[in-house]
Amino acid sequence: MTIYEVSQRYCIPIEQLKEYESWKLYKTEKKEIGKWQYDEQDIEKLSMIMTLYDAGFCNQEIKQYMLLSLHTNTKEKRISMLNQKRSNTLEEIHKREKQIEYLDYIKYEIQKT
């Protein structure tokens, strides 16, 4: 599939796909007649990239994770990255829960008077 077909099928902006291509996550040259051709392995990598994005990773973190995934013996580092993101997300959730508690308290005080 071409970049345009992938963009349309998976609703990924072309600019984002071009950035992913620049990360050089592939061991072989992926150009054919001047156009990148996506195969099943590429789609699997894109799926992981999109999952990491949905999990809250920024582009730099995704790039780091994906480059690590190309090498053996990086399992612990990748798990560490996931655990750190999970921890940060939980901290954010607790912060937001505290904000909700404050809002509920203010509403309670208003309704009480």
Biopython code that builds the backbone (N, CA, C, O; Angstrom):
import numpy as np
from Bio.PDB.StructureBuilder import StructureBuilder

atoms = [
    (1, "MET", "N", (0.841, -1.180, 0.000)),
    (1, "MET", "CA", (0.000, 0.000, 0.000)),
    (1, "MET", "C", (0.887, 1.244, 0.000)),
    (1, "MET", "O", (1.973, 1.253, 0.579)),
    (2, "THR", "N", (0.409, 2.268, -0.647)),
    (2, "THR", "CA", (1.139, 3.537, -0.642)),
    (2, "THR", "C", (0.787, 4.321, 0.613)),
    (2, "THR", "O", (-0.135, 3.965, 1.346)),
    (3, "ILE", "N", (1.529, 5.384, 0.847)),
    (3, "ILE", "CA", (1.282, 6.236, 2.006)),
    (3, "ILE", "C", (-0.138, 6.808, 1.967)),
    (3, "ILE", "O", (-0.772, 6.972, 3.009)),
    (4, "TYR", "N", (-0.630, 7.109, 0.772)),
    (4, "TYR", "CA", (-1.971, 7.679, 0.634)),
    (4, "TYR", "C", (-3.045, 6.642, 0.977)),
    (4, "TYR", "O", (-4.045, 6.957, 1.622)),
    (5, "GLU", "N", (-2.823, 5.415, 0.540)),
    (5, "GLU", "CA", (-3.772, 4.344, 0.853)),
    (5, "GLU", "C", (-3.794, 4.065, 2.360)),
    (5, "GLU", "O", (-4.861, 3.875, 2.945)),
    (6, "VAL", "N", (-2.625, 4.043, 2.976)),
    (6, "VAL", "CA", (-2.548, 3.815, 4.426)),
    (6, "VAL", "C", (-3.213, 4.965, 5.166)),
    (6, "VAL", "O", (-3.964, 4.749, 6.117)),
    (7, "SER", "N", (-2.939, 6.176, 4.731)),
    (7, "SER", "CA", (-3.537, 7.358, 5.371)),
    (7, "SER", "C", (-5.056, 7.291, 5.322)),
    (7, "SER", "O", (-5.729, 7.544, 6.321)),
    (8, "GLN", "N", (-5.591, 6.951, 4.157)),
    (8, "GLN", "CA", (-7.040, 6.861, 4.005)),
    (8, "GLN", "C", (-7.626, 5.715, 4.805)),
    (8, "GLN", "O", (-8.607, 5.900, 5.525)),
    (9, "ARG", "N", (-7.046, 4.547, 4.692)),
    (9, "ARG", "CA", (-7.591, 3.354, 5.331)),
    (9, "ARG", "C", (-7.552, 3.440, 6.859)),
    (9, "ARG", "O", (-8.492, 3.014, 7.530)),
    (10, "TYR", "N", (-6.465, 3.991, 7.406)),
    (10, "TYR", "CA", (-6.283, 3.988, 8.861)),
    (10, "TYR", "C", (-6.459, 5.359, 9.502)),
    (10, "TYR", "O", (-6.248, 5.521, 10.704)),
    (11, "CYS", "N", (-6.850, 6.352, 8.689)),
    (11, "CYS", "CA", (-7.116, 7.707, 9.183)),
    (11, "CYS", "C", (-5.910, 8.286, 9.931)),
    (11, "CYS", "O", (-6.041, 8.830, 11.027)),
    (12, "ILE", "N", (-4.743, 8.155, 9.315)),
    (12, "ILE", "CA", (-3.520, 8.716, 9.868)),
    (12, "ILE", "C", (-3.074, 9.811, 8.907)),
    (12, "ILE", "O", (-2.907, 9.555, 7.715)),
    (13, "PRO", "N", (-2.879, 11.025, 9.409)),
    (13, "PRO", "CA", (-2.449, 12.101, 8.507)),
    (13, "PRO", "C", (-1.127, 11.760, 7.807)),
    (13, "PRO", "O", (-0.237, 11.151, 8.401)),
    (14, "ILE", "N", (-1.016, 12.151, 6.567)),
    (14, "ILE", "CA", (0.179, 11.863, 5.778)),
    (14, "ILE", "C", (1.423, 12.454, 6.442)),
    (14, "ILE", "O", (2.482, 11.826, 6.433)),
    (15, "GLU", "N", (1.307, 13.656, 7.019)),
    (15, "GLU", "CA", (2.456, 14.268, 7.685)),
    (15, "GLU", "C", (2.971, 13.377, 8.802)),
    (15, "GLU", "O", (4.179, 13.255, 9.000)),
    (16, "GLN", "N", (2.050, 12.753, 9.534)),
    (16, "GLN", "CA", (2.437, 11.856, 10.621)),
    (16, "GLN", "C", (3.120, 10.607, 10.068)),
    (16, "GLN", "O", (4.125, 10.154, 10.616)),
    (17, "LEU", "N", (2.586, 10.060, 9.001)),
    (17, "LEU", "CA", (3.208, 8.886, 8.377)),
    (17, "LEU", "C", (4.611, 9.209, 7.870)),
    (17, "LEU", "O", (5.517, 8.384, 7.988)),
    (18, "LYS", "N", (4.795, 10.390, 7.315)),
    (18, "LYS", "CA", (6.121, 10.780, 6.840)),
    (18, "LYS", "C", (7.097, 10.902, 8.009)),
    (18, "LYS", "O", (8.271, 10.552, 7.886)),
    (19, "GLU", "N", (6.608, 11.398, 9.129)),
    (19, "GLU", "CA", (7.479, 11.459, 10.306)),
    (19, "GLU", "C", (7.872, 10.052, 10.750)),
    (19, "GLU", "O", (9.038, 9.801, 11.054)),
    (20, "TYR", "N", (6.906, 9.135, 10.788)),
    (20, "TYR", "CA", (7.212, 7.754, 11.162)),
    (20, "TYR", "C", (8.235, 7.150, 10.208)),
    (20, "TYR", "O", (9.147, 6.442, 10.634)),
    (21, "GLU", "N", (8.080, 7.433, 8.914)),
    (21, "GLU", "CA", (9.035, 6.924, 7.935)),
    (21, "GLU", "C", (10.439, 7.440, 8.230)),
    (21, "GLU", "O", (11.418, 6.716, 8.051)),
    (22, "SER", "N", (10.539, 8.689, 8.681)),
    (22, "SER", "CA", (11.852, 9.294, 8.955)),
    (22, "SER", "C", (12.553, 8.634, 10.135)),
    (22, "SER", "O", (13.762, 8.795, 10.298)),
    (23, "TRP", "N", (11.821, 7.900, 10.955)),
    (23, "TRP", "CA", (12.420, 7.228, 12.113)),
    (23, "TRP", "C", (13.250, 6.011, 11.698)),
    (23, "TRP", "O", (14.010, 5.477, 12.506)),
    (24, "LYS", "N", (13.114, 5.580, 10.479)),
    (24, "LYS", "CA", (13.881, 4.449, 9.932)),
    (24, "LYS", "C", (13.754, 3.197, 10.799)),
    (24, "LYS", "O", (14.740, 2.655, 11.299)),
    (25, "LEU", "N", (12.532, 2.766, 10.954)),
    (25, "LEU", "CA", (12.235, 1.587, 11.760)),
    (25, "LEU", "C", (12.344, 0.292, 10.964)),
    (25, "LEU", "O", (11.969, -0.773, 11.452)),
    (26, "TYR", "N", (12.850, 0.382, 9.755)),
    (26, "TYR", "CA", (12.854, -0.766, 8.877)),
    (26, "TYR", "C", (14.279, -1.132, 8.516)),
    (26, "TYR", "O", (15.118, -0.257, 8.302)),
    (27, "LYS", "N", (14.548, -2.407, 8.448)),
    (27, "LYS", "CA", (15.899, -2.887, 8.207)),
    (27, "LYS", "C", (16.280, -2.851, 6.732)),
    (27, "LYS", "O", (17.466, -2.880, 6.402)),
    (28, "THR", "N", (15.301, -2.790, 5.850)),
    (28, "THR", "CA", (15.587, -2.759, 4.415)),
    (28, "THR", "C", (14.990, -1.500, 3.806)),
    (28, "THR", "O", (14.118, -0.857, 4.390)),
    (29, "GLU", "N", (15.469, -1.173, 2.644)),
    (29, "GLU", "CA", (14.941, -0.023, 1.914)),
    (29, "GLU", "C", (13.491, -0.308, 1.517)),
    (29, "GLU", "O", (13.189, -1.370, 0.973)),
    (30, "LYS", "N", (12.608, 0.634, 1.787)),
    (30, "LYS", "CA", (11.183, 0.407, 1.547)),
    (30, "LYS", "C", (10.646, 1.248, 0.384)),
    (30, "LYS", "O", (9.437, 1.455, 0.278)),
    (31, "LYS", "N", (11.517, 1.722, -0.470)),
    (31, "LYS", "CA", (11.062, 2.531, -1.598)),
    (31, "LYS", "C", (10.842, 1.645, -2.813)),
    (31, "LYS", "O", (11.620, 0.732, -3.089)),
    (32, "GLU", "N", (9.772, 1.933, -3.528)),
    (32, "GLU", "CA", (9.504, 1.218, -4.774)),
    (32, "GLU", "C", (8.956, 2.225, -5.766)),
    (32, "GLU", "O", (7.898, 2.816, -5.550)),
    (33, "ILE", "N", (9.679, 2.412, -6.844)),
    (33, "ILE", "CA", (9.308, 3.384, -7.871)),
    (33, "ILE", "C", (9.084, 4.764, -7.234)),
    (33, "ILE", "O", (8.137, 5.476, -7.567)),
    (34, "GLY", "N", (9.991, 5.117, -6.305)),
    (34, "GLY", "CA", (9.923, 6.438, -5.694)),
    (34, "GLY", "C", (8.852, 6.593, -4.630)),
    (34, "GLY", "O", (8.677, 7.689, -4.096)),
    (35, "LYS", "N", (8.128, 5.523, -4.307)),
    (35, "LYS", "CA", (7.074, 5.621, -3.294)),
    (35, "LYS", "C", (7.249, 4.518, -2.269)),
    (35, "LYS", "O", (7.569, 3.376, -2.598)),
    (36, "TRP", "N", (7.036, 4.885, -1.039)),
    (36, "TRP", "CA", (7.090, 3.922, 0.056)),
    (36, "TRP", "C", (5.961, 2.921, -0.116)),
    (36, "TRP", "O", (4.823, 3.306, -0.383)),
    (37, "GLN", "N", (6.262, 1.661, 0.032)),
    (37, "GLN", "CA", (5.240, 0.628, -0.043)),
    (37, "GLN", "C", (5.123, -0.040, 1.323)),
    (37, "GLN", "O", (6.078, -0.644, 1.810)),
    (38, "TYR", "N", (3.959, 0.070, 1.930)),
    (38, "TYR", "CA", (3.714, -0.511, 3.245)),
    (38, "TYR", "C", (3.305, -1.973, 3.098)),
    (38, "TYR", "O", (2.438, -2.312, 2.293)),
    (39, "ASP", "N", (3.944, -2.829, 3.890)),
    (39, "ASP", "CA", (3.555, -4.233, 3.920)),
    (39, "ASP", "C", (2.935, -4.542, 5.284)),
    (39, "ASP", "O", (2.727, -3.640, 6.095)),
    (40, "GLU", "N", (2.642, -5.814, 5.531)),
    (40, "GLU", "CA", (1.974, -6.200, 6.785)),
    (40, "GLU", "C", (2.806, -5.852, 8.023)),
    (40, "GLU", "O", (2.259, -5.421, 9.039)),
    (41, "GLN", "N", (4.117, -6.037, 7.938)),
    (41, "GLN", "CA", (4.979, -5.688, 9.077)),
    (41, "GLN", "C", (4.923, -4.193, 9.360)),
    (41, "GLN", "O", (4.921, -3.780, 10.519)),
    (42, "ASP", "N", (4.877, -3.386, 8.315)),
    (42, "ASP", "CA", (4.772, -1.942, 8.482)),
    (42, "ASP", "C", (3.453, -1.577, 9.167)),
    (42, "ASP", "O", (3.417, -0.716, 10.046)),
    (43, "ILE", "N", (2.390, -2.231, 8.762)),
    (43, "ILE", "CA", (1.075, -1.969, 9.349)),
    (43, "ILE", "C", (1.072, -2.371, 10.820)),
    (43, "ILE", "O", (0.479, -1.677, 11.646)),
    (44, "GLU", "N", (1.722, -3.476, 11.157)),
    (44, "GLU", "CA", (1.828, -3.886, 12.561)),
    (44, "GLU", "C", (2.594, -2.844, 13.374)),
    (44, "GLU", "O", (2.212, -2.539, 14.503)),
    (45, "LYS", "N", (3.667, -2.300, 12.812)),
    (45, "LYS", "CA", (4.424, -1.257, 13.502)),
    (45, "LYS", "C", (3.566, -0.004, 13.663)),
    (45, "LYS", "O", (3.572, 0.628, 14.719)),
    (46, "LEU", "N", (2.832, 0.349, 12.616)),
    (46, "LEU", "CA", (1.932, 1.501, 12.712)),
    (46, "LEU", "C", (0.880, 1.280, 13.785)),
    (46, "LEU", "O", (0.522, 2.207, 14.511)),
    (47, "SER", "N", (0.389, 0.064, 13.885)),
    (47, "SER", "CA", (-0.596, -0.262, 14.912)),
    (47, "SER", "C", (-0.009, -0.043, 16.303)),
    (47, "SER", "O", (-0.673, 0.515, 17.177)),
    (48, "MET", "N", (1.230, -0.479, 16.510)),
    (48, "MET", "CA", (1.879, -0.267, 17.796)),
    (48, "MET", "C", (2.107, 1.216, 18.049)),
    (48, "MET", "O", (1.897, 1.693, 19.165)),
    (49, "ILE", "N", (2.527, 1.940, 17.043)),
    (49, "ILE", "CA", (2.732, 3.385, 17.175)),
    (49, "ILE", "C", (1.438, 4.065, 17.595)),
    (49, "ILE", "O", (1.434, 4.891, 18.507)),
    (50, "MET", "N", (0.339, 3.719, 16.931)),
    (50, "MET", "CA", (-0.946, 4.342, 17.257)),
    (50, "MET", "C", (-1.419, 3.945, 18.652)),
    (50, "MET", "O", (-2.024, 4.754, 19.356)),
    (51, "THR", "N", (-1.147, 2.711, 19.053)),
    (51, "THR", "CA", (-1.515, 2.273, 20.403)),
    (51, "THR", "C", (-0.732, 3.061, 21.438)),
    (51, "THR", "O", (-1.300, 3.498, 22.438)),
    (52, "LEU", "N", (0.569, 3.250, 21.213)),
    (52, "LEU", "CA", (1.381, 4.035, 22.137)),
    (52, "LEU", "C", (0.893, 5.483, 22.184)),
    (52, "LEU", "O", (0.841, 6.094, 23.252)),
    (53, "TYR", "N", (0.539, 6.020, 21.030)),
    (53, "TYR", "CA", (-0.002, 7.375, 20.979)),
    (53, "TYR", "C", (-1.285, 7.465, 21.803)),
    (53, "TYR", "O", (-1.457, 8.392, 22.595)),
    (54, "ASP", "N", (-2.179, 6.504, 21.616)),
    (54, "ASP", "CA", (-3.437, 6.488, 22.369)),
    (54, "ASP", "C", (-3.203, 6.303, 23.873)),
    (54, "ASP", "O", (-4.018, 6.727, 24.693)),
    (55, "ALA", "N", (-2.077, 5.663, 24.223)),
    (55, "ALA", "CA", (-1.743, 5.447, 25.632)),
    (55, "ALA", "C", (-1.093, 6.678, 26.263)),
    (55, "ALA", "O", (-0.783, 6.680, 27.454)),
    (56, "GLY", "N", (-0.891, 7.721, 25.464)),
    (56, "GLY", "CA", (-0.378, 8.968, 26.018)),
    (56, "GLY", "C", (1.084, 9.257, 25.739)),
    (56, "GLY", "O", (1.627, 10.235, 26.253)),
    (57, "PHE", "N", (1.729, 8.430, 24.938)),
    (57, "PHE", "CA", (3.123, 8.676, 24.607)),
    (57, "PHE", "C", (3.222, 9.823, 23.597)),
    (57, "PHE", "O", (2.385, 9.941, 22.702)),
    (58, "CYS", "N", (4.246, 10.664, 23.744)),
    (58, "CYS", "CA", (4.509, 11.703, 22.752)),
    (58, "CYS", "C", (5.360, 11.091, 21.637)),
    (58, "CYS", "O", (5.854, 9.972, 21.772)),
    (59, "ASN", "N", (5.526, 11.823, 20.541)),
    (59, "ASN", "CA", (6.263, 11.287, 19.398)),
    (59, "ASN", "C", (7.683, 10.856, 19.767)),
    (59, "ASN", "O", (8.147, 9.809, 19.316)),
    (60, "GLN", "N", (8.371, 11.651, 20.580)),
    (60, "GLN", "CA", (9.747, 11.304, 20.951)),
    (60, "GLN", "C", (9.782, 10.001, 21.746)),
    (60, "GLN", "O", (10.669, 9.173, 21.538)),
    (61, "GLU", "N", (8.825, 9.815, 22.652)),
    (61, "GLU", "CA", (8.761, 8.576, 23.431)),
    (61, "GLU", "C", (8.429, 7.379, 22.535)),
    (61, "GLU", "O", (8.984, 6.293, 22.700)),
    (62, "ILE", "N", (7.524, 7.595, 21.595)),
    (62, "ILE", "CA", (7.151, 6.526, 20.670)),
    (62, "ILE", "C", (8.358, 6.132, 19.828)),
    (62, "ILE", "O", (8.638, 4.948, 19.643)),
    (63, "LYS", "N", (9.062, 7.124, 19.325)),
    (63, "LYS", "CA", (10.246, 6.840, 18.514)),
    (63, "LYS", "C", (11.262, 6.035, 19.323)),
    (63, "LYS", "O", (11.807, 5.046, 18.833)),
    (64, "GLN", "N", (11.511, 6.454, 20.544)),
    (64, "GLN", "CA", (12.458, 5.743, 21.401)),
    (64, "GLN", "C", (12.016, 4.303, 21.625)),
    (64, "GLN", "O", (12.818, 3.377, 21.512)),
    (65, "TYR", "N", (10.734, 4.117, 21.944)),
    (65, "TYR", "CA", (10.198, 2.780, 22.180)),
    (65, "TYR", "C", (10.334, 1.913, 20.926)),
    (65, "TYR", "O", (10.779, 0.768, 21.003)),
    (66, "MET", "N", (9.951, 2.458, 19.787)),
    (66, "MET", "CA", (9.977, 1.689, 18.547)),
    (66, "MET", "C", (11.410, 1.355, 18.125)),
    (66, "MET", "O", (11.662, 0.261, 17.620)),
    (67, "LEU", "N", (12.336, 2.267, 18.322)),
    (67, "LEU", "CA", (13.728, 1.960, 18.001)),
    (67, "LEU", "C", (14.267, 0.875, 18.926)),
    (67, "LEU", "O", (15.028, 0.010, 18.492)),
    (68, "LEU", "N", (13.877, 0.916, 20.192)),
    (68, "LEU", "CA", (14.270, -0.154, 21.112)),
    (68, "LEU", "C", (13.713, -1.496, 20.670)),
    (68, "LEU", "O", (14.372, -2.527, 20.810)),
    (69, "SER", "N", (12.499, -1.480, 20.135)),
    (69, "SER", "CA", (11.851, -2.737, 19.740)),
    (69, "SER", "C", (12.574, -3.435, 18.590)),
    (69, "SER", "O", (12.338, -4.614, 18.330)),
    (70, "LEU", "N", (13.446, -2.714, 17.910)),
    (70, "LEU", "CA", (14.198, -3.311, 16.810)),
    (70, "LEU", "C", (15.363, -4.167, 17.297)),
    (70, "LEU", "O", (15.940, -4.935, 16.528)),
    (71, "HIS", "N", (15.703, -4.032, 18.567)),
    (71, "HIS", "CA", (16.871, -4.716, 19.103)),
    (71, "HIS", "C", (16.471, -5.776, 20.128)),
    (71, "HIS", "O", (15.450, -5.661, 20.806)),
    (72, "THR", "N", (17.288, -6.788, 20.216)),
    (72, "THR", "CA", (17.067, -7.812, 21.239)),
    (72, "THR", "C", (17.540, -7.270, 22.583)),
    (72, "THR", "O", (18.296, -6.300, 22.643)),
    (73, "ASN", "N", (17.100, -7.885, 23.625)),
    (73, "ASN", "CA", (17.493, -7.525, 24.994)),
    (73, "ASN", "C", (17.067, -6.118, 25.407)),
    (73, "ASN", "O", (17.748, -5.477, 26.206)),
    (74, "THR", "N", (15.945, -5.633, 24.870)),
    (74, "THR", "CA", (15.434, -4.322, 25.283)),
    (74, "THR", "C", (14.084, -4.450, 25.983)),
    (74, "THR", "O", (13.425, -3.452, 26.276)),
    (75, "LYS", "N", (13.691, -5.673, 26.241)),
    (75, "LYS", "CA", (12.386, -5.928, 26.849)),
    (75, "LYS", "C", (12.236, -5.156, 28.165)),
    (75, "LYS", "O", (11.216, -4.506, 28.393)),
    (76, "GLU", "N", (13.260, -5.231, 29.031)),
    (76, "GLU", "CA", (13.181, -4.565, 30.336)),
    (76, "GLU", "C", (13.056, -3.048, 30.187)),
    (76, "GLU", "O", (12.292, -2.409, 30.910)),
    (77, "LYS", "N", (13.808, -2.479, 29.251)),
    (77, "LYS", "CA", (13.751, -1.036, 29.020)),
    (77, "LYS", "C", (12.368, -0.621, 28.520)),
    (77, "LYS", "O", (11.829, 0.394, 28.960)),
    (78, "ARG", "N", (11.794, -1.402, 27.605)),
    (78, "ARG", "CA", (10.459, -1.079, 27.086)),
    (78, "ARG", "C", (9.407, -1.220, 28.178)),
    (78, "ARG", "O", (8.497, -0.398, 28.275)),
    (79, "ILE", "N", (9.528, -2.257, 28.996)),
    (79, "ILE", "CA", (8.587, -2.427, 30.109)),
    (79, "ILE", "C", (8.736, -1.273, 31.091)),
    (79, "ILE", "O", (7.746, -0.778, 31.628)),
    (80, "SER", "N", (9.967, -0.847, 31.323)),
    (80, "SER", "CA", (10.206, 0.299, 32.204)),
    (80, "SER", "C", (9.536, 1.557, 31.663)),
    (80, "SER", "O", (8.940, 2.324, 32.419)),
    (81, "MET", "N", (9.634, 1.765, 30.357)),
    (81, "MET", "CA", (8.968, 2.924, 29.742)),
    (81, "MET", "C", (7.457, 2.850, 29.939)),
    (81, "MET", "O", (6.813, 3.849, 30.259)),
    (82, "LEU", "N", (6.899, 1.654, 29.743)),
    (82, "LEU", "CA", (5.455, 1.478, 29.913)),
    (82, "LEU", "C", (5.044, 1.698, 31.367)),
    (82, "LEU", "O", (4.028, 2.337, 31.642)),
    (83, "ASN", "N", (5.836, 1.166, 32.288)),
    (83, "ASN", "CA", (5.536, 1.348, 33.709)),
    (83, "ASN", "C", (5.609, 2.817, 34.116)),
    (83, "ASN", "O", (4.790, 3.291, 34.903)),
    (84, "GLN", "N", (6.591, 3.531, 33.578)),
    (84, "GLN", "CA", (6.719, 4.960, 33.888)),
    (84, "GLN", "C", (5.520, 5.737, 33.365)),
    (84, "GLN", "O", (4.986, 6.602, 34.058)),
    (85, "LYS", "N", (5.097, 5.429, 32.142)),
    (85, "LYS", "CA", (3.925, 6.111, 31.577)),
    (85, "LYS", "C", (2.686, 5.786, 32.389)),
    (85, "LYS", "O", (1.849, 6.655, 32.630)),
    (86, "ARG", "N", (2.569, 4.529, 32.812)),
    (86, "ARG", "CA", (1.427, 4.109, 33.637)),
    (86, "ARG", "C", (1.415, 4.871, 34.950)),
    (86, "ARG", "O", (0.372, 5.359, 35.384)),
    (87, "SER", "N", (2.579, 4.973, 35.579)),
    (87, "SER", "CA", (2.697, 5.695, 36.845)),
    (87, "SER", "C", (2.325, 7.167, 36.679)),
    (87, "SER", "O", (1.584, 7.724, 37.490)),
    (88, "ASN", "N", (2.842, 7.787, 35.628)),
    (88, "ASN", "CA", (2.514, 9.193, 35.360)),
    (88, "ASN", "C", (1.025, 9.388, 35.101)),
    (88, "ASN", "O", (0.436, 10.377, 35.538)),
    (89, "THR", "N", (0.424, 8.447, 34.394)),
    (89, "THR", "CA", (-1.009, 8.525, 34.099)),
    (89, "THR", "C", (-1.827, 8.396, 35.377)),
    (89, "THR", "O", (-2.804, 9.120, 35.568)),
    (90, "LEU", "N", (-1.428, 7.474, 36.254)),
    (90, "LEU", "CA", (-2.129, 7.329, 37.535)),
    (90, "LEU", "C", (-2.005, 8.587, 38.388)),
    (90, "LEU", "O", (-2.968, 8.998, 39.035)),
    (91, "GLU", "N", (-0.830, 9.195, 38.392)),
    (91, "GLU", "CA", (-0.658, 10.456, 39.123)),
    (91, "GLU", "C", (-1.604, 11.526, 38.598)),
    (91, "GLU", "O", (-2.212, 12.269, 39.368)),
    (92, "GLU", "N", (-1.719, 11.595, 37.274)),
    (92, "GLU", "CA", (-2.618, 12.575, 36.658)),
    (92, "GLU", "C", (-4.072, 12.282, 37.022)),
    (92, "GLU", "O", (-4.846, 13.202, 37.285)),
    (93, "ILE", "N", (-4.439, 11.012, 37.037)),
    (93, "ILE", "CA", (-5.807, 10.630, 37.411)),
    (93, "ILE", "C", (-6.084, 11.049, 38.851)),
    (93, "ILE", "O", (-7.143, 11.603, 39.145)),
    (94, "HIS", "N", (-5.142, 10.787, 39.742)),
    (94, "HIS", "CA", (-5.341, 11.158, 41.152)),
    (94, "HIS", "C", (-5.445, 12.674, 41.311)),
    (94, "HIS", "O", (-6.234, 13.169, 42.116)),
    (95, "LYS", "N", (-4.650, 13.399, 40.543)),
    (95, "LYS", "CA", (-4.729, 14.860, 40.571)),
    (95, "LYS", "C", (-6.111, 15.320, 40.119)),
    (95, "LYS", "O", (-6.716, 16.190, 40.745)),
    (96, "ARG", "N", (-6.605, 14.737, 39.036)),
    (96, "ARG", "CA", (-7.931, 15.104, 38.518)),
    (96, "ARG", "C", (-9.041, 14.714, 39.496)),
    (96, "ARG", "O", (-10.017, 15.447, 39.655)),
    (97, "GLU", "N", (-8.889, 13.556, 40.153)),
    (97, "GLU", "CA", (-9.876, 13.153, 41.157)),
    (97, "GLU", "C", (-9.919, 14.161, 42.294)),
    (97, "GLU", "O", (-10.996, 14.486, 42.793)),
    (98, "LYS", "N", (-8.767, 14.655, 42.704)),
    (98, "LYS", "CA", (-8.703, 15.659, 43.770)),
    (98, "LYS", "C", (-9.395, 16.941, 43.318)),
    (98, "LYS", "O", (-10.095, 17.582, 44.102)),
    (99, "GLN", "N", (-9.199, 17.314, 42.055)),
    (99, "GLN", "CA", (-9.872, 18.498, 41.525)),
    (99, "GLN", "C", (-11.386, 18.320, 41.561)),
    (99, "GLN", "O", (-12.116, 19.254, 41.894)),
    (100, "ILE", "N", (-11.849, 17.142, 41.225)),
    (100, "ILE", "CA", (-13.285, 16.855, 41.265)),
    (100, "ILE", "C", (-13.802, 16.963, 42.700)),
    (100, "ILE", "O", (-14.878, 17.511, 42.941)),
    (101, "GLU", "N", (-13.033, 16.442, 43.640)),
    (101, "GLU", "CA", (-13.430, 16.556, 45.047)),
    (101, "GLU", "C", (-13.566, 18.015, 45.458)),
    (101, "GLU", "O", (-14.521, 18.367, 46.150)),
    (102, "TYR", "N", (-12.635, 18.875, 45.050)),
    (102, "TYR", "CA", (-12.718, 20.304, 45.370)),
    (102, "TYR", "C", (-13.962, 20.928, 44.744)),
    (102, "TYR", "O", (-14.667, 21.709, 45.382)),
    (103, "LEU", "N", (-14.218, 20.576, 43.497)),
    (103, "LEU", "CA", (-15.404, 21.115, 42.827)),
    (103, "LEU", "C", (-16.681, 20.671, 43.530)),
    (103, "LEU", "O", (-17.598, 21.467, 43.734)),
    (104, "ASP", "N", (-16.735, 19.398, 43.897)),
    (104, "ASP", "CA", (-17.903, 18.892, 44.608)),
    (104, "ASP", "C", (-18.068, 19.578, 45.954)),
    (104, "ASP", "O", (-19.191, 19.855, 46.375)),
    (105, "TYR", "N", (-16.963, 19.856, 46.633)),
    (105, "TYR", "CA", (-17.033, 20.545, 47.924)),
    (105, "TYR", "C", (-17.573, 21.956, 47.742)),
    (105, "TYR", "O", (-18.421, 22.403, 48.515)),
    (106, "ILE", "N", (-17.090, 22.653, 46.733)),
    (106, "ILE", "CA", (-17.577, 24.015, 46.486)),
    (106, "ILE", "C", (-19.059, 23.994, 46.154)),
    (106, "ILE", "O", (-19.811, 24.836, 46.646)),
    (107, "LYS", "N", (-19.498, 23.042, 45.323)),
    (107, "LYS", "CA", (-20.923, 22.910, 45.013)),
    (107, "LYS", "C", (-21.723, 22.645, 46.280)),
    (107, "LYS", "O", (-22.791, 23.224, 46.481)),
    (108, "TYR", "N", (-21.208, 21.774, 47.123)),
    (108, "TYR", "CA", (-21.881, 21.454, 48.381)),
    (108, "TYR", "C", (-22.029, 22.703, 49.244)),
    (108, "TYR", "O", (-23.099, 22.951, 49.801)),
    (109, "GLU", "N", (-20.979, 23.473, 49.353)),
    (109, "GLU", "CA", (-21.025, 24.699, 50.160)),
    (109, "GLU", "C", (-22.029, 25.706, 49.612)),
    (109, "GLU", "O", (-22.727, 26.371, 50.377)),
    (110, "ILE", "N", (-22.101, 25.817, 48.295)),
    (110, "ILE", "CA", (-23.054, 26.728, 47.676)),
    (110, "ILE", "C", (-24.482, 26.256, 47.959)),
    (110, "ILE", "O", (-25.342, 27.056, 48.325)),
    (111, "GLN", "N", (-24.730, 24.953, 47.789)),
    (111, "GLN", "CA", (-26.069, 24.436, 47.973)),
    (111, "GLN", "C", (-26.494, 24.480, 49.439)),
    (111, "GLN", "O", (-27.687, 24.580, 49.726)),
    (112, "LYS", "N", (-25.571, 24.408, 50.345)),
    (112, "LYS", "CA", (-25.841, 24.398, 51.782)),
    (112, "LYS", "C", (-26.382, 25.749, 52.263)),
    (112, "LYS", "O", (-27.161, 25.812, 53.215)),
    (113, "THR", "N", (-25.964, 26.818, 51.599)),
    (113, "THR", "CA", (-26.371, 28.144, 52.059)),
    (113, "THR", "C", (-27.663, 28.600, 51.451)),
    (113, "THR", "O", (-28.130, 29.700, 51.745)),
]
sb = StructureBuilder()
sb.init_structure("model")
sb.init_model(0)
sb.init_chain("A")
sb.init_seg("    ")
for serial, (resi, resn, name, xyz) in enumerate(atoms, 1):
    if name == "N":
        sb.init_residue(resn, " ", resi, " ")
    sb.init_atom(name, np.array(xyz, "f"), 0.0, 1.0, " ", f" {name:<3s}", serial, name[0])
structure = sb.get_structure()
